[in-house]
Amino acid sequence: MFWSKEYIVERLSKIPRTLEDISIEVFDGVPPTNDFLQKAGFSRENCTDASCVCIDSPTNVEQASTEKGFLYPYVDGSVLNEFAIQSAQYQFMLPYKVLDNNISKEYRIFQPEELKTKFPAAYKQLMEIRQQSENEKHELVSADYRFENESFLRYINTPKIIVTSNFRLHASYDPTGKHVFANGVGVVLGDPTLYHYITAVLNSSIAMAFPEIWSREGVQHTSNLSSQMLKRFPVKFPKKEITETIISTIARYLIYLNSQKQMAKAYAIPGYQKLIDFYKRISDLLILDTYITNDLDPMLLEILSENITASDGGFEYSDDINLLIGLQEIKKNILSSQDFGKCRFSSEFTNILATLKNSTVW
């Protein structure tokens, strides 16, 4: 049969399980309109080494060591973040104390006297801004710097997927959950073993077709991604556990490669993009087969399972250049396998690939 783009989108939209079903929470990032906090920065006389952020007007100022208690790395929604998080050069101030280590955190705002004692540079800056914004000077109160919507604070320091939208979805896994993000959506999963698989799916060609689903269902009323929209994302798991394992392992490869590629700009180390394209293509094929066809050549799956492996531990966050060499060898072994050239796609599968590619979805 001929698979039109419309029919493919219809098939995807009928998948009953959604991202909301497997998540503890899908939530929007830091609210973009917090004028008082966005203007907060530290004066150079109190600082020594880094930067503090204001979303709309970042100020290159240095960070005092005593102020690190509530400064968090910041992810700019306009920056492409695929698999590996690319933090902005700034940090974001959250004058709140996280109280526990549960998945969903309790928190409380620092009161002015506590700020004055523990974070004097921040207190001084907040006082200066407060005085500039009012005709009459008065004492600082917590309401001056409290976030109107604090819900995102529940998942500070909780592992999550951060999803941004810049022409298409880009998903990155934040294993520590320390990043603050705007114009994006955070996803906290119920099963932590699924993070790499779901990150791969959100970065796949399947996700590129998802805006069609939003449009058909009348969900997409704005060009900005929202948590309500992403909750509707269809989720399907492979019938074979080995397929899910391979996809998850490739996602770990891609976290390493994308993070190393960001660092390699300063060192001119070649080879990252070719490897990224190779492994992402394999992941895409497996995900597409999982979502739509379930008839991928078993020989290909066997070749992949023999070669795509991962040791325990967080190798994807290593700076070891030898891992790049290892991933190059895995690619070489796959392509040089005697049976690799014998692998065949069914005509139906080939038709789906062609349809997606020609419809600018692939």
C-alpha positions, 0 to 999 in steps of 0.5 A: 500500500502507499503510505501518505504523510496524512496516513502516517500522522493518523497512525501516530495520533491513534497511539493510545499511550502518551508521554503524560501516562509514563511521566510523574510530571510534564511542566513548563520552565521558569516563567519568562516574566519575572522582571525583578529577578531578571534584572538581578546581577552581582556587582564586580566589587563583590564577585570573582569568577562567573556570570549571573543571568537576566533572561532578557538582559544578561549582564556579564558580571562575576559571581561571589563564592558566597552566592553560589547557594542559589545560582543554577546553570541556565538553558536558553530556549533559543539554543539548540539542545539535542541529547546533551545540554548546552548551558548558557554562559550565564547562571540564574538566581533562585532565592529558594532553599530546596528542602529534601531529596525526593523526586518532587521537592519541597522548597521555601523562599529565603527571607530578607534577613537570611539573604542578608546574612548568607548571600550579602552580594545578592541582598545588596543587589536586590535592595538596589533594584528595589530602591530604584523601582520605587519612589519611597525606599523601604525594607526588602520583603520576600514578595519583592523577589518571589516567583509568581509561579513556583511550580517548576521549583518542585523539580530542581535537582531532579533528573529530567528531560528538557525539551525546547522547540526551535523549528522542531523539538530538541530534547536533552537529558539533565541527569542532575536536574540542576538546570533552569530553563525558559521557553521549554518543557521539563519531563520527569519520568516515573521509570528512570530507566526510560530516560534515554529511550524517551530522549531518543524518541523526542529527537527522532523523525517521529517527533518531527511529525508531531506538530501535525498531530497538534494541528489536527487536534486543535492543540497548537494555538501558539508557536511556543511549546507548552507542557500541555502540548507535550503531554499528548506526545504518543509513546510506543515501546519496542516489542523486543527488549533488545531494540529498546536497549540498543536505542537507549545505548545509542542515546548515550552515545549521542549525549557523549558525542554532542557534548564533545562536539560542543567542546571540540569547537575550541580544539578543532577535533574532527569526526563528531558530526559524521558519527552523530549522523550515523548513530542518529540514523540507526536510532531513527530507523529503529524508532520508526519501525517500533512506531509504525511497521515492526518488520525491520530485517532481523539480521540488522537487529542482530548486527546492531546488538553484537556491536552497540553495547555500553558499560555500566556507569556514566560514560556519556559524561566522560571527557575521555577522547578514547571513547570517540575512537571506540565509537568510530570502531563500533561504526566500522564494525557494523558497516564491515559486517559480512551480513550488513550488506544483505540486510533488506527493508520491505517495500512498505518500510521503504515507502514510509521512509520515502514519504517522510523524507519527501514530505520534509518530515524525515 
